[in-house]
């Protein structure tokens, strides 16, 4: 649905503030197919990630980490730069999920 109607992206932004952690998680996970098919702007992916950055629920953290991991398979450098920028403020579980598919050398830099 989101791929066919990209204007609906704006409708998922409020999901990041939902009281229901499943809805917050969905705001990230729903973008995965669009990332895989390269029909979403990376700025939109990072906006969702920024909004979820300090979420207190582990499954939400894993969800947006997964979203970033998928993006890294399409554009490793942009995700690397994002992770370097947020290295100190991103929860560990999100960070580890996001770098999972990175080259060995890039992982080493991120983990140092």
Gaussian input, Z-matrix of N, CA and C with variables (Angstrom, degrees):
# hf/3-21g

backbone

0 1
 N
 C     1     B1
 C     2     B2     1     A1
 N     3     B3     2     A2     1     D1
 C     4     B4     3     A3     2     D2
 C     5     B5     4     A4     3     D3
 N     6     B6     5     A5     4     D4
 C     7     B7     6     A6     5     D5
 C     8     B8     7     A7     6     D6
 N     9     B9     8     A8     7     D7
 C    10    B10     9     A9     8     D8
 C    11    B11    10    A10     9     D9
 N    12    B12    11    A11    10    D10
 C    13    B13    12    A12    11    D11
 C    14    B14    13    A13    12    D12
 N    15    B15    14    A14    13    D13
 C    16    B16    15    A15    14    D14
 C    17    B17    16    A16    15    D15
 N    18    B18    17    A17    16    D16
 C    19    B19    18    A18    17    D17
 C    20    B20    19    A19    18    D18
 N    21    B21    20    A20    19    D19
 C    22    B22    21    A21    20    D20
 C    23    B23    22    A22    21    D21
 N    24    B24    23    A23    22    D22
 C    25    B25    24    A24    23    D23
 C    26    B26    25    A25    24    D24
 N    27    B27    26    A26    25    D25
 C    28    B28    27    A27    26    D26
 C    29    B29    28    A28    27    D27
 N    30    B30    29    A29    28    D28
 C    31    B31    30    A30    29    D29
 C    32    B32    31    A31    30    D30
 N    33    B33    32    A32    31    D31
 C    34    B34    33    A33    32    D32
 C    35    B35    34    A34    33    D33
 N    36    B36    35    A35    34    D34
 C    37    B37    36    A36    35    D35
 C    38    B38    37    A37    36    D36
 N    39    B39    38    A38    37    D37
 C    40    B40    39    A39    38    D38
 C    41    B41    40    A40    39    D39
 N    42    B42    41    A41    40    D40
 C    43    B43    42    A42    41    D41
 C    44    B44    43    A43    42    D42
 N    45    B45    44    A44    43    D43
 C    46    B46    45    A45    44    D44
 C    47    B47    46    A46    45    D45
 N    48    B48    47    A47    46    D46
 C    49    B49    48    A48    47    D47
 C    50    B50    49    A49    48    D48
 N    51    B51    50    A50    49    D49
 C    52    B52    51    A51    50    D50
 C    53    B53    52    A52    51    D51
 N    54    B54    53    A53    52    D52
 C    55    B55    54    A54    53    D53
 C    56    B56    55    A55    54    D54
 N    57    B57    56    A56    55    D55
 C    58    B58    57    A57    56    D56
 C    59    B59    58    A58    57    D57
 N    60    B60    59    A59    58    D58
 C    61    B61    60    A60    59    D59
 C    62    B62    61    A61    60    D60
 N    63    B63    62    A62    61    D61
 C    64    B64    63    A63    62    D62
 C    65    B65    64    A64    63    D63
 N    66    B66    65    A65    64    D64
 C    67    B67    66    A66    65    D65
 C    68    B68    67    A67    66    D66
 N    69    B69    68    A68    67    D67
 C    70    B70    69    A69    68    D68
 C    71    B71    70    A70    69    D69
 N    72    B72    71    A71    70    D70
 C    73    B73    72    A72    71    D71
 C    74    B74    73    A73    72    D72
 N    75    B75    74    A74    73    D73
 C    76    B76    75    A75    74    D74
 C    77    B77    76    A76    75    D75
 N    78    B78    77    A77    76    D76
 C    79    B79    78    A78    77    D77
 C    80    B80    79    A79    78    D78
 N    81    B81    80    A80    79    D79
 C    82    B82    81    A81    80    D80
 C    83    B83    82    A82    81    D81
 N    84    B84    83    A83    82    D82
 C    85    B85    84    A84    83    D83
 C    86    B86    85    A85    84    D84
 N    87    B87    86    A86    85    D85
 C    88    B88    87    A87    86    D86
 C    89    B89    88    A88    87    D87
 N    90    B90    89    A89    88    D88
 C    91    B91    90    A90    89    D89
 C    92    B92    91    A91    90    D90
 N    93    B93    92    A92    91    D91
 C    94    B94    93    A93    92    D92
 C    95    B95    94    A94    93    D93
 N    96    B96    95    A95    94    D94
 C    97    B97    96    A96    95    D95
 C    98    B98    97    A97    96    D96
 N    99    B99    98    A98    97    D97
 C   100   B100    99    A99    98    D98
 C   101   B101   100   A100    99    D99
 N   102   B102   101   A101   100   D100
 C   103   B103   102   A102   101   D101
 C   104   B104   103   A103   102   D102
 N   105   B105   104   A104   103   D103
 C   106   B106   105   A105   104   D104
 C   107   B107   106   A106   105   D105
 N   108   B108   107   A107   106   D106
 C   109   B109   108   A108   107   D107
 C   110   B110   109   A109   108   D108
 N   111   B111   110   A110   109   D109
 C   112   B112   111   A111   110   D110
 C   113   B113   112   A112   111   D111
 N   114   B114   113   A113   112   D112
 C   115   B115   114   A114   113   D113
 C   116   B116   115   A115   114   D114
 N   117   B117   116   A116   115   D115
 C   118   B118   117   A117   116   D116
 C   119   B119   118   A118   117   D117
 N   120   B120   119   A119   118   D118
 C   121   B121   120   A120   119   D119
 C   122   B122   121   A121   120   D120
 N   123   B123   122   A122   121   D121
 C   124   B124   123   A123   122   D122
 C   125   B125   124   A124   123   D123
 N   126   B126   125   A125   124   D124
 C   127   B127   126   A126   125   D125
 C   128   B128   127   A127   126   D126
 N   129   B129   128   A128   127   D127
 C   130   B130   129   A129   128   D128
 C   131   B131   130   A130   129   D129
 N   132   B132   131   A131   130   D130
 C   133   B133   132   A132   131   D131
 C   134   B134   133   A133   132   D132
 N   135   B135   134   A134   133   D133
 C   136   B136   135   A135   134   D134
 C   137   B137   136   A136   135   D135
 N   138   B138   137   A137   136   D136
 C   139   B139   138   A138   137   D137
 C   140   B140   139   A139   138   D138
 N   141   B141   140   A140   139   D139
 C   142   B142   141   A141   140   D140
 C   143   B143   142   A142   141   D141
 N   144   B144   143   A143   142   D142
 C   145   B145   144   A144   143   D143
 C   146   B146   145   A145   144   D144
 N   147   B147   146   A146   145   D145
 C   148   B148   147   A147   146   D146
 C   149   B149   148   A148   147   D147
 N   150   B150   149   A149   148   D148
 C   151   B151   150   A150   149   D149
 C   152   B152   151   A151   150   D150
 N   153   B153   152   A152   151   D151
 C   154   B154   153   A153   152   D152
 C   155   B155   154   A154   153   D153
 N   156   B156   155   A155   154   D154
 C   157   B157   156   A156   155   D155
 C   158   B158   157   A157   156   D156
 N   159   B159   158   A158   157   D157
 C   160   B160   159   A159   158   D158
 C   161   B161   160   A160   159   D159
 N   162   B162   161   A161   160   D160
 C   163   B163   162   A162   161   D161
 C   164   B164   163   A163   162   D162
 N   165   B165   164   A164   163   D163
 C   166   B166   165   A165   164   D164
 C   167   B167   166   A166   165   D165
 N   168   B168   167   A167   166   D166
 C   169   B169   168   A168   167   D167
 C   170   B170   169   A169   168   D168
 N   171   B171   170   A170   169   D169
 C   172   B172   171   A171   170   D170
 C   173   B173   172   A172   171   D171
 N   174   B174   173   A173   172   D172
 C   175   B175   174   A174   173   D173
 C   176   B176   175   A175   174   D174
 N   177   B177   176   A176   175   D175
 C   178   B178   177   A177   176   D176
 C   179   B179   178   A178   177   D177
 N   180   B180   179   A179   178   D178
 C   181   B181   180   A180   179   D179
 C   182   B182   181   A181   180   D180
 N   183   B183   182   A182   181   D181
 C   184   B184   183   A183   182   D182
 C   185   B185   184   A184   183   D183
 N   186   B186   185   A185   184   D184
 C   187   B187   186   A186   185   D185
 C   188   B188   187   A187   186   D186
 N   189   B189   188   A188   187   D187
 C   190   B190   189   A189   188   D188
 C   191   B191   190   A190   189   D189
 N   192   B192   191   A191   190   D190
 C   193   B193   192   A192   191   D191
 C   194   B194   193   A193   192   D192
 N   195   B195   194   A194   193   D193
 C   196   B196   195   A195   194   D194
 C   197   B197   196   A196   195   D195
 N   198   B198   197   A197   196   D196
 C   199   B199   198   A198   197   D197
 C   200   B200   199   A199   198   D198
 N   201   B201   200   A200   199   D199
 C   202   B202   201   A201   200   D200
 C   203   B203   202   A202   201   D201
 N   204   B204   203   A203   202   D202
 C   205   B205   204   A204   203   D203
 C   206   B206   205   A205   204   D204
 N   207   B207   206   A206   205   D205
 C   208   B208   207   A207   206   D206
 C   209   B209   208   A208   207   D207
 N   210   B210   209   A209   208   D208
 C   211   B211   210   A210   209   D209
 C   212   B212   211   A211   210   D210
 N   213   B213   212   A212   211   D211
 C   214   B214   213   A213   212   D212
 C   215   B215   214   A214   213   D213
 N   216   B216   215   A215   214   D214
 C   217   B217   216   A216   215   D215
 C   218   B218   217   A217   216   D216
 N   219   B219   218   A218   217   D217
 C   220   B220   219   A219   218   D218
 C   221   B221   220   A220   219   D219
 N   222   B222   221   A221   220   D220
 C   223   B223   222   A222   221   D221
 C   224   B224   223   A223   222   D222
 N   225   B225   224   A224   223   D223
 C   226   B226   225   A225   224   D224
 C   227   B227   226   A226   225   D225
 N   228   B228   227   A227   226   D226
 C   229   B229   228   A228   227   D227
 C   230   B230   229   A229   228   D228
 N   231   B231   230   A230   229   D229
 C   232   B232   231   A231   230   D230
 C   233   B233   232   A232   231   D231
 N   234   B234   233   A233   232   D232
 C   235   B235   234   A234   233   D233
 C   236   B236   235   A235   234   D234
 N   237   B237   236   A236   235   D235
 C   238   B238   237   A237   236   D236
 C   239   B239   238   A238   237   D237
 N   240   B240   239   A239   238   D238
 C   241   B241   240   A240   239   D239
 C   242   B242   241   A241   240   D240
 N   243   B243   242   A242   241   D241
 C   244   B244   243   A243   242   D242
 C   245   B245   244   A244   243   D243
 N   246   B246   245   A245   244   D244
 C   247   B247   246   A246   245   D245
 C   248   B248   247   A247   246   D246
 N   249   B249   248   A248   247   D247
 C   250   B250   249   A249   248   D248
 C   251   B251   250   A250   249   D249
 N   252   B252   251   A251   250   D250
 C   253   B253   252   A252   251   D251
 C   254   B254   253   A253   252   D252
 N   255   B255   254   A254   253   D253
 C   256   B256   255   A255   254   D254
 C   257   B257   256   A256   255   D255
 N   258   B258   257   A257   256   D256
 C   259   B259   258   A258   257   D257
 C   260   B260   259   A259   258   D258
 N   261   B261   260   A260   259   D259
 C   262   B262   261   A261   260   D260
 C   263   B263   262   A262   261   D261
 N   264   B264   263   A263   262   D262
 C   265   B265   264   A264   263   D263
 C   266   B266   265   A265   264   D264
 N   267   B267   266   A266   265   D265
 C   268   B268   267   A267   266   D266
 C   269   B269   268   A268   267   D267
 N   270   B270   269   A269   268   D268
 C   271   B271   270   A270   269   D269
 C   272   B272   271   A271   270   D270
 N   273   B273   272   A272   271   D271
 C   274   B274   273   A273   272   D272
 C   275   B275   274   A274   273   D273
 N   276   B276   275   A275   274   D274
 C   277   B277   276   A276   275   D275
 C   278   B278   277   A277   276   D276
 N   279   B279   278   A278   277   D277
 C   280   B280   279   A279   278   D278
 C   281   B281   280   A280   279   D279
 N   282   B282   281   A281   280   D280
 C   283   B283   282   A282   281   D281
 C   284   B284   283   A283   282   D282
 N   285   B285   284   A284   283   D283
 C   286   B286   285   A285   284   D284
 C   287   B287   286   A286   285   D285
 N   288   B288   287   A287   286   D286
 C   289   B289   288   A288   287   D287
 C   290   B290   289   A289   288   D288
 N   291   B291   290   A290   289   D289
 C   292   B292   291   A291   290   D290
 C   293   B293   292   A292   291   D291
 N   294   B294   293   A293   292   D292
 C   295   B295   294   A294   293   D293
 C   296   B296   295   A295   294   D294
 N   297   B297   296   A296   295   D295
 C   298   B298   297   A297   296   D296
 C   299   B299   298   A298   297   D297
 N   300   B300   299   A299   298   D298
 C   301   B301   300   A300   299   D299
 C   302   B302   301   A301   300   D300
 N   303   B303   302   A302   301   D301
 C   304   B304   303   A303   302   D302
 C   305   B305   304   A304   303   D303
 N   306   B306   305   A305   304   D304
 C   307   B307   306   A306   305   D305
 C   308   B308   307   A307   306   D306
 N   309   B309   308   A308   307   D307
 C   310   B310   309   A309   308   D308
 C   311   B311   310   A310   309   D309
 N   312   B312   311   A311   310   D310
 C   313   B313   312   A312   311   D311
 C   314   B314   313   A313   312   D312
 N   315   B315   314   A314   313   D313
 C   316   B316   315   A315   314   D314
 C   317   B317   316   A316   315   D315
 N   318   B318   317   A317   316   D316
 C   319   B319   318   A318   317   D317
 C   320   B320   319   A319   318   D318
 N   321   B321   320   A320   319   D319
 C   322   B322   321   A321   320   D320
 C   323   B323   322   A322   321   D321
 N   324   B324   323   A323   322   D322
 C   325   B325   324   A324   323   D323
 C   326   B326   325   A325   324   D324
 N   327   B327   326   A326   325   D325
 C   328   B328   327   A327   326   D326
 C   329   B329   328   A328   327   D327
 N   330   B330   329   A329   328   D328
 C   331   B331   330   A330   329   D329
 C   332   B332   331   A331   330   D330
 N   333   B333   332   A332   331   D331
 C   334   B334   333   A333   332   D332
 C   335   B335   334   A334   333   D333

   B1=1.4434
   B2=1.5356
   B3=1.3274
   B4=1.4623
   B5=1.5268
   B6=1.3207
   B7=1.4637
   B8=1.5226
   B9=1.3086
   B10=1.4601
   B11=1.5291
   B12=1.3141
   B13=1.4724
   B14=1.5265
   B15=1.3276
   B16=1.4668
   B17=1.5260
   B18=1.3253
   B19=1.4655
   B20=1.5308
   B21=1.3270
   B22=1.4646
   B23=1.5298
   B24=1.3334
   B25=1.4662
   B26=1.5286
   B27=1.3161
   B28=1.4675
   B29=1.5232
   B30=1.3167
   B31=1.4665
   B32=1.5282
   B33=1.3334
   B34=1.4662
   B35=1.5299
   B36=1.3083
   B37=1.4663
   B38=1.5267
   B39=1.3346
   B40=1.4739
   B41=1.5300
   B42=1.3259
   B43=1.4535
   B44=1.5351
   B45=1.3260
   B46=1.4649
   B47=1.5277
   B48=1.3305
   B49=1.4718
   B50=1.5229
   B51=1.3179
   B52=1.4679
   B53=1.5328
   B54=1.3090
   B55=1.4698
   B56=1.5294
   B57=1.3189
   B58=1.4641
   B59=1.5359
   B60=1.3234
   B61=1.4663
   B62=1.5268
   B63=1.3307
   B64=1.4684
   B65=1.5308
   B66=1.3046
   B67=1.4685
   B68=1.5291
   B69=1.3395
   B70=1.4674
   B71=1.5274
   B72=1.3190
   B73=1.4653
   B74=1.5342
   B75=1.3154
   B76=1.4711
   B77=1.5207
   B78=1.3318
   B79=1.4697
   B80=1.5278
   B81=1.3126
   B82=1.4639
   B83=1.5267
   B84=1.3196
   B85=1.4633
   B86=1.5292
   B87=1.3252
   B88=1.4686
   B89=1.5316
   B90=1.3187
   B91=1.4684
   B92=1.5295
   B93=1.3145
   B94=1.4667
   B95=1.5228
   B96=1.3053
   B97=1.4639
   B98=1.5317
   B99=1.3027
   B100=1.4709
   B101=1.5267
   B102=1.3269
   B103=1.4713
   B104=1.5185
   B105=1.3277
   B106=1.4680
   B107=1.5251
   B108=1.3208
   B109=1.4671
   B110=1.5270
   B111=1.3319
   B112=1.4686
   B113=1.5328
   B114=1.3228
   B115=1.4708
   B116=1.5267
   B117=1.3238
   B118=1.4655
   B119=1.5213
   B120=1.3011
   B121=1.4612
   B122=1.5259
   B123=1.3274
   B124=1.4610
   B125=1.5297
   B126=1.3047
   B127=1.4772
   B128=1.5235
   B129=1.3132
   B130=1.4664
   B131=1.5293
   B132=1.3153
   B133=1.4659
   B134=1.5263
   B135=1.3229
   B136=1.4619
   B137=1.5255
   B138=1.3095
   B139=1.4622
   B140=1.5291
   B141=1.3259
   B142=1.4655
   B143=1.5268
   B144=1.3184
   B145=1.4569
   B146=1.5305
   B147=1.3155
   B148=1.4701
   B149=1.5262
   B150=1.3253
   B151=1.4626
   B152=1.5322
   B153=1.3180
   B154=1.4639
   B155=1.5336
   B156=1.3153
   B157=1.4637
   B158=1.5304
   B159=1.2954
   B160=1.4646
   B161=1.5218
   B162=1.3199
   B163=1.4616
   B164=1.5210
   B165=1.3226
   B166=1.4533
   B167=1.5313
   B168=1.3137
   B169=1.4696
   B170=1.5323
   B171=1.3178
   B172=1.4605
   B173=1.5329
   B174=1.3309
   B175=1.4666
   B176=1.5314
   B177=1.3082
   B178=1.4633
   B179=1.5201
   B180=1.3103
   B181=1.4720
   B182=1.5304
   B183=1.3179
   B184=1.4638
   B185=1.5210
   B186=1.3238
   B187=1.4612
   B188=1.5155
   B189=1.3317
   B190=1.4549
   B191=1.5336
   B192=1.3243
   B193=1.4693
   B194=1.5232
   B195=1.3207
   B196=1.4705
   B197=1.5248
   B198=1.3168
   B199=1.4647
   B200=1.5325
   B201=1.3213
   B202=1.4677
   B203=1.5306
   B204=1.3240
   B205=1.4723
   B206=1.5211
   B207=1.3074
   B208=1.4606
   B209=1.5321
   B210=1.3136
   B211=1.4607
   B212=1.5269
   B213=1.3155
   B214=1.4744
   B215=1.5239
   B216=1.3269
   B217=1.4696
   B218=1.5234
   B219=1.3154
   B220=1.4717
   B221=1.5240
   B222=1.3279
   B223=1.4582
   B224=1.5258
   B225=1.3125
   B226=1.4556
   B227=1.5311
   B228=1.3154
   B229=1.4620
   B230=1.5266
   B231=1.3156
   B232=1.4661
   B233=1.5330
   B234=1.3215
   B235=1.4663
   B236=1.5300
   B237=1.3098
   B238=1.4657
   B239=1.5283
   B240=1.3268
   B241=1.4679
   B242=1.5283
   B243=1.3119
   B244=1.4629
   B245=1.5329
   B246=1.3248
   B247=1.4641
   B248=1.5220
   B249=1.3165
   B250=1.4691
   B251=1.5292
   B252=1.3066
   B253=1.4638
   B254=1.5285
   B255=1.3263
   B256=1.4674
   B257=1.5267
   B258=1.2983
   B259=1.4648
   B260=1.5303
   B261=1.3148
   B262=1.4636
   B263=1.5319
   B264=1.3290
   B265=1.4670
   B266=1.5235
   B267=1.3223
   B268=1.4628
   B269=1.5271
   B270=1.3337
   B271=1.4682
   B272=1.5324
   B273=1.2907
   B274=1.4701
   B275=1.5358
   B276=1.3232
   B277=1.4680
   B278=1.5351
   B279=1.3003
   B280=1.4729
   B281=1.5215
   B282=1.3149
   B283=1.4586
   B284=1.5316
   B285=1.3245
   B286=1.4696
   B287=1.5354
   B288=1.3154
   B289=1.4620
   B290=1.5238
   B291=1.3195
   B292=1.4582
   B293=1.5229
   B294=1.3081
   B295=1.4717
   B296=1.5257
   B297=1.3104
   B298=1.4639
   B299=1.5307
   B300=1.3242
   B301=1.4690
   B302=1.5369
   B303=1.3190
   B304=1.4640
   B305=1.5303
   B306=1.3150
   B307=1.4686
   B308=1.5202
   B309=1.2997
   B310=1.4524
   B311=1.5338
   B312=1.3217
   B313=1.4636
   B314=1.5241
   B315=1.3218
   B316=1.4656
   B317=1.5316
   B318=1.3162
   B319=1.4715
   B320=1.5239
   B321=1.3090
   B322=1.4661
   B323=1.5301
   B324=1.3201
   B325=1.4639
   B326=1.5182
   B327=1.3269
   B328=1.4593
   B329=1.5238
   B330=1.3036
   B331=1.4649
   B332=1.5344
   B333=1.3212
   B334=1.4744
   B335=1.5087
   A1=110.48
   A2=115.30
   A3=119.98
   A4=112.20
   A5=116.18
   A6=119.43
   A7=111.52
   A8=116.61
   A9=121.28
   A10=112.31
   A11=115.36
   A12=120.97
   A13=109.87
   A14=117.72
   A15=121.24
   A16=114.15
   A17=117.87
   A18=120.91
   A19=111.29
   A20=117.72
   A21=121.45
   A22=112.24
   A23=116.60
   A24=120.48
   A25=110.92
   A26=116.78
   A27=120.97
   A28=112.32
   A29=116.72
   A30=121.49
   A31=112.33
   A32=117.06
   A33=118.61
   A34=113.08
   A35=118.17
   A36=120.12
   A37=111.67
   A38=119.89
   A39=119.24
   A40=113.65
   A41=117.62
   A42=120.58
   A43=110.82
   A44=117.14
   A45=120.71
   A46=112.26
   A47=117.11
   A48=121.64
   A49=112.96
   A50=117.16
   A51=121.49
   A52=111.49
   A53=116.24
   A54=121.20
   A55=111.45
   A56=116.10
   A57=122.40
   A58=109.25
   A59=116.76
   A60=119.47
   A61=112.67
   A62=118.00
   A63=119.99
   A64=110.74
   A65=117.03
   A66=121.28
   A67=109.36
   A68=116.78
   A69=119.69
   A70=110.22
   A71=116.84
   A72=120.89
   A73=110.48
   A74=116.04
   A75=121.21
   A76=111.97
   A77=117.69
   A78=119.74
   A79=111.52
   A80=117.32
   A81=121.62
   A82=111.62
   A83=116.06
   A84=121.33
   A85=112.08
   A86=116.98
   A87=120.53
   A88=111.86
   A89=117.26
   A90=120.97
   A91=113.41
   A92=117.64
   A93=120.59
   A94=112.74
   A95=118.70
   A96=120.40
   A97=111.18
   A98=117.05
   A99=120.52
   A100=110.92
   A101=116.51
   A102=120.35
   A103=109.68
   A104=116.75
   A105=120.70
   A106=111.68
   A107=116.42
   A108=120.74
   A109=112.74
   A110=115.31
   A111=122.81
   A112=112.79
   A113=115.80
   A114=120.33
   A115=112.26
   A116=116.28
   A117=120.08
   A118=109.06
   A119=115.65
   A120=120.91
   A121=109.35
   A122=116.29
   A123=119.71
   A124=111.49
   A125=117.37
   A126=119.30
   A127=111.06
   A128=117.36
   A129=121.09
   A130=110.72
   A131=116.11
   A132=120.62
   A133=109.49
   A134=116.00
   A135=119.97
   A136=112.04
   A137=117.38
   A138=119.78
   A139=110.29
   A140=116.24
   A141=120.38
   A142=109.96
   A143=116.41
   A144=120.28
   A145=111.22
   A146=116.99
   A147=121.13
   A148=111.30
   A149=116.34
   A150=120.35
   A151=112.27
   A152=116.26
   A153=120.78
   A154=113.00
   A155=117.00
   A156=122.49
   A157=113.73
   A158=118.31
   A159=121.00
   A160=113.58
   A161=116.50
   A162=119.82
   A163=108.93
   A164=116.02
   A165=119.77
   A166=114.35
   A167=117.48
   A168=119.61
   A169=110.51
   A170=115.76
   A171=121.95
   A172=112.76
   A173=117.88
   A174=119.55
   A175=111.83
   A176=117.63
   A177=120.92
   A178=108.78
   A179=116.83
   A180=121.51
   A181=110.80
   A182=116.32
   A183=120.23
   A184=110.75
   A185=117.11
   A186=121.34
   A187=113.01
   A188=117.16
   A189=116.81
   A190=111.70
   A191=117.58
   A192=119.69
   A193=110.90
   A194=116.20
   A195=122.49
   A196=109.74
   A197=116.28
   A198=120.87
   A199=110.42
   A200=116.98
   A201=120.96
   A202=111.49
   A203=116.21
   A204=120.16
   A205=110.36
   A206=117.26
   A207=121.32
   A208=109.63
   A209=117.01
   A210=120.34
   A211=110.77
   A212=117.36
   A213=120.19
   A214=112.25
   A215=117.83
   A216=119.70
   A217=111.08
   A218=116.54
   A219=121.65
   A220=111.87
   A221=116.15
   A222=121.00
   A223=108.70
   A224=114.52
   A225=121.49
   A226=112.65
   A227=116.67
   A228=119.95
   A229=112.58
   A230=117.12
   A231=119.66
   A232=111.02
   A233=116.97
   A234=120.13
   A235=109.50
   A236=117.09
   A237=120.64
   A238=110.26
   A239=116.71
   A240=120.94
   A241=111.42
   A242=116.41
   A243=121.40
   A244=110.61
   A245=116.17
   A246=120.09
   A247=111.73
   A248=116.81
   A249=119.74
   A250=110.33
   A251=116.01
   A252=121.13
   A253=111.73
   A254=116.22
   A255=120.89
   A256=113.33
   A257=115.73
   A258=122.04
   A259=113.37
   A260=116.72
   A261=119.64
   A262=113.90
   A263=117.41
   A264=118.45
   A265=114.58
   A266=118.14
   A267=120.99
   A268=109.70
   A269=117.42
   A270=119.17
   A271=110.85
   A272=114.99
   A273=121.85
   A274=112.72
   A275=117.43
   A276=120.23
   A277=110.39
   A278=118.72
   A279=122.44
   A280=110.16
   A281=114.84
   A282=121.65
   A283=110.95
   A284=116.19
   A285=120.91
   A286=111.98
   A287=116.90
   A288=119.67
   A289=110.04
   A290=116.70
   A291=121.77
   A292=112.85
   A293=118.64
   A294=120.00
   A295=113.65
   A296=116.49
   A297=121.94
   A298=114.55
   A299=119.07
   A300=122.42
   A301=113.09
   A302=116.80
   A303=120.73
   A304=111.11
   A305=115.19
   A306=120.99
   A307=109.16
   A308=115.60
   A309=122.42
   A310=111.84
   A311=116.42
   A312=120.77
   A313=112.19
   A314=116.54
   A315=119.77
   A316=111.03
   A317=116.17
   A318=120.68
   A319=110.34
   A320=114.53
   A321=120.93
   A322=110.67
   A323=116.78
   A324=121.50
   A325=110.30
   A326=116.40
   A327=120.16
   A328=112.86
   A329=116.68
   A330=120.75
   A331=113.00
   A332=116.99
   A333=118.85
   A334=112.36
   D1=-45.88
   D2=-178.50
   D3=-66.07
   D4=-33.29
   D5=177.41
   D6=-68.99
   D7=-39.89
   D8=-179.39
   D9=-74.90
   D10=-28.01
   D11=-177.58
   D12=-132.35
   D13=73.79
   D14=-175.63
   D15=-59.72
   D16=-21.62
   D17=178.05
   D18=-63.55
   D19=-17.70
   D20=178.93
   D21=-72.72
   D22=-12.25
   D23=177.79
   D24=-51.09
   D25=-41.81
   D26=-178.90
   D27=-59.74
   D28=-25.42
   D29=-179.86
   D30=-73.35
   D31=-23.22
   D32=-178.03
   D33=-88.31
   D34=-14.93
   D35=179.50
   D36=-57.94
   D37=-44.46
   D38=177.72
   D39=-62.46
   D40=-21.38
   D41=178.18
   D42=-59.33
   D43=-29.56
   D44=-177.38
   D45=-65.19
   D46=-15.64
   D47=-179.57
   D48=-108.60
   D49=7.62
   D50=-178.46
   D51=-62.13
   D52=151.54
   D53=173.68
   D54=-73.44
   D55=-21.01
   D56=-178.90
   D57=-90.25
   D58=116.39
   D59=-177.47
   D60=-62.53
   D61=-27.41
   D62=178.00
   D63=-65.62
   D64=-36.56
   D65=178.36
   D66=-69.45
   D67=-41.89
   D68=177.20
   D69=-61.19
   D70=-44.02
   D71=178.35
   D72=-61.83
   D73=-41.73
   D74=-179.32
   D75=-61.20
   D76=-29.59
   D77=179.98
   D78=-61.77
   D79=-26.47
   D80=176.11
   D81=-92.30
   D82=-48.95
   D83=-173.62
   D84=-63.61
   D85=-31.34
   D86=-179.82
   D87=-63.26
   D88=-21.37
   D89=-178.42
   D90=-83.73
   D91=-11.82
   D92=-173.15
   D93=-59.31
   D94=-46.01
   D95=179.65
   D96=-63.56
   D97=-39.64
   D98=178.08
   D99=-65.33
   D100=-35.21
   D101=176.29
   D102=-66.89
   D103=-47.15
   D104=-179.85
   D105=-58.88
   D106=-37.47
   D107=-178.84
   D108=-91.14
   D109=4.45
   D110=175.71
   D111=55.16
   D112=45.94
   D113=179.53
   D114=-118.98
   D115=19.71
   D116=177.91
   D117=-133.47
   D118=142.54
   D119=178.79
   D120=-72.23
   D121=140.10
   D122=-179.89
   D123=-62.54
   D124=-29.75
   D125=179.11
   D126=-61.09
   D127=-33.74
   D128=178.57
   D129=-70.05
   D130=-37.89
   D131=177.51
   D132=-63.62
   D133=-45.90
   D134=-178.92
   D135=-68.71
   D136=-29.55
   D137=176.96
   D138=-63.54
   D139=-45.90
   D140=177.88
   D141=-62.86
   D142=-43.93
   D143=178.37
   D144=-59.52
   D145=-44.10
   D146=178.41
   D147=-60.82
   D148=-41.56
   D149=-178.85
   D150=-68.22
   D151=-28.48
   D152=-179.07
   D153=-97.01
   D154=-4.57
   D155=-171.96
   D156=-46.56
   D157=-46.30
   D158=-175.08
   D159=-105.08
   D160=24.77
   D161=178.24
   D162=-62.47
   D163=144.12
   D164=-176.04
   D165=-91.73
   D166=-2.80
   D167=-178.63
   D168=-98.95
   D169=130.47
   D170=-175.98
   D171=-60.81
   D172=-38.38
   D173=-178.68
   D174=-70.06
   D175=-29.19
   D176=174.51
   D177=-69.22
   D178=-43.66
   D179=177.89
   D180=-59.99
   D181=-44.21
   D182=178.06
   D183=-65.08
   D184=-36.75
   D185=-179.46
   D186=-63.24
   D187=-47.59
   D188=-179.80
   D189=-77.38
   D190=-23.84
   D191=171.30
   D192=-65.22
   D193=-40.27
   D194=176.97
   D195=-62.51
   D196=-44.52
   D197=178.55
   D198=-58.07
   D199=-44.77
   D200=179.27
   D201=-67.26
   D202=-35.66
   D203=177.43
   D204=-61.49
   D205=-44.07
   D206=179.06
   D207=-63.80
   D208=-42.15
   D209=177.34
   D210=-61.61
   D211=-35.35
   D212=-179.79
   D213=-65.44
   D214=-23.26
   D215=176.82
   D216=-75.14
   D217=-18.03
   D218=179.30
   D219=-99.55
   D220=-36.06
   D221=-177.85
   D222=-148.97
   D223=83.27
   D224=-174.29
   D225=-62.18
   D226=-40.68
   D227=-175.29
   D228=-65.39
   D229=-41.48
   D230=-178.44
   D231=-67.17
   D232=-35.14
   D233=176.92
   D234=-72.80
   D235=-39.37
   D236=175.83
   D237=-57.06
   D238=-48.19
   D239=179.34
   D240=-60.57
   D241=-41.68
   D242=178.73
   D243=-63.11
   D244=-44.47
   D245=179.97
   D246=-66.17
   D247=-37.72
   D248=176.66
   D249=-62.62
   D250=-40.18
   D251=179.96
   D252=-65.37
   D253=-35.78
   D254=-174.76
   D255=-108.16
   D256=15.89
   D257=-175.82
   D258=-52.80
   D259=-38.30
   D260=-175.60
   D261=-90.53
   D262=-20.13
   D263=-176.58
   D264=-108.81
   D265=-8.65
   D266=179.37
   D267=-83.61
   D268=135.42
   D269=176.61
   D270=-58.13
   D271=144.58
   D272=-174.57
   D273=-55.66
   D274=-42.77
   D275=-176.72
   D276=-64.30
   D277=-40.86
   D278=178.21
   D279=-64.84
   D280=-44.97
   D281=-179.35
   D282=-59.74
   D283=-46.86
   D284=-178.93
   D285=-65.68
   D286=-40.45
   D287=176.22
   D288=-61.54
   D289=-45.89
   D290=-175.05
   D291=-63.16
   D292=-33.68
   D293=-176.40
   D294=-93.59
   D295=2.02
   D296=-174.95
   D297=-54.22
   D298=-38.17
   D299=-175.76
   D300=-98.42
   D301=6.83
   D302=-177.54
   D303=-73.16
   D304=158.50
   D305=173.52
   D306=-58.79
   D307=152.59
   D308=-177.68
   D309=-56.16
   D310=-43.25
   D311=-178.56
   D312=-67.05
   D313=-40.68
   D314=178.51
   D315=-66.46
   D316=-38.95
   D317=176.16
   D318=-59.15
   D319=-43.84
   D320=-179.20
   D321=-59.78
   D322=-44.30
   D323=178.36
   D324=-63.25
   D325=-45.48
   D326=-178.98
   D327=-64.66
   D328=-35.39
   D329=-176.86
   D330=-82.45
   D331=-11.59
   D332=-178.80
   D333=-79.70

